[in-house]
Each structure stands twice: as structure tokens, then as C-alpha cells.
Amino acid sequence: MRLFKELKGWVGKRGGLDDHTPFEITFSYEQMLINSQMDAEQTAKIKNAIEDLSPRKREAVYYIYFEGLNYEEVKELMGLSSAKSARDLVYKALRKLRNSLGFLPPLFYILETH
């Protein structure tokens, strides 16, 4: 009963947020520290997984995602027999990353760690 009375008192007084109402979201220091540690741990795991790739797989991933080359260009640079070989090499590298991490990291992680 008391709850309904208090609710009736709030009905007309409640103001909504419009698109221009600024508000800040703040996190506690502890939460920021936990997030920072989790990010550092995840980045280290991703870096280790990338380092575990063979040099050829790492090179192919670098050319595709870091240099923005296509498979035909990777084929030429790496001396592969076909663009399909370059694509297969990249897919095997991504599969190995997914298997060792349990997920495929976003590409910006791959780019930032190498």
C-alpha cells in the first residue's frame, strides 16, 4: 500500500532524459583496475598465440591484415603457387588462433600486437 502511495507521488514529478541531456557514467577505481588487468591478460594471451604461429602463417596474416594486400599479392611476395595457397595459409593461421584462444580475436588486437 505504501509503495503505491509513493509511486503516485512520483508519477507527475518524473522527468525524462532527452537526446541533449548530458550525464556521465563513472566506474570505480577498483573496476577500472580489474578491467585494465583483464585487458592486459587478454592481450598477452593473444600476443602469445600469434607468436605460436609459424613464421609463414604470421607473415601471411601480416600481409593481409596489416598491409591490406590481397591473396594474389601475398602469393607473389611469399612465392606461393597460387592465391588459394595464400588464402589457405591465412585461414589455417586464423583457425589456429581460434583453437588456441577459444575465440577469434578482433582484428585490431592482431594489428596492435605486431
Rosetta blueprint (number, residue, H / E / L):
1 M L
2 R H
3 L H
4 F H
5 K H
6 E H
7 L H
8 K H
9 G H
10 W H
11 V H
12 G L
13 K L
14 R L
15 G L
16 G L
17 L L
18 D L
19 D L
20 H L
21 T L
22 P L
23 F L
24 E L
25 I L
26 T L
27 F L
28 S L
29 Y H
30 E H
31 Q H
32 M H
33 L H
34 I H
35 N H
36 S H
37 Q H
38 M H
39 D H
40 A H
41 E H
42 Q H
43 T H
44 A H
45 K H
46 I H
47 K H
48 N H
49 A H
50 I H
51 E H
52 D L
53 L L
54 S L
55 P H
56 R H
57 K H
58 R H
59 E H
60 A H
61 V H
62 Y H
63 Y H
64 I H
65 Y H
66 F H
67 E L
68 G L
69 L L
70 N L
71 Y H
72 E H
73 E H
74 V H
75 K H
76 E H
77 L H
78 M H
79 G L
80 L L
81 S L
82 S L
83 A H
84 K H
85 S H
86 A H
87 R H
88 D H
89 L H
90 V H
91 Y H
92 K H
93 A H
94 L H
95 R H
96 K H
97 L H
98 R H
99 N H
100 S H
101 L H
102 G L
103 F L
104 L L
105 P L
106 P L
107 L H
108 F H
109 Y H
110 I H
111 L H
112 E H
113 T H
114 H L
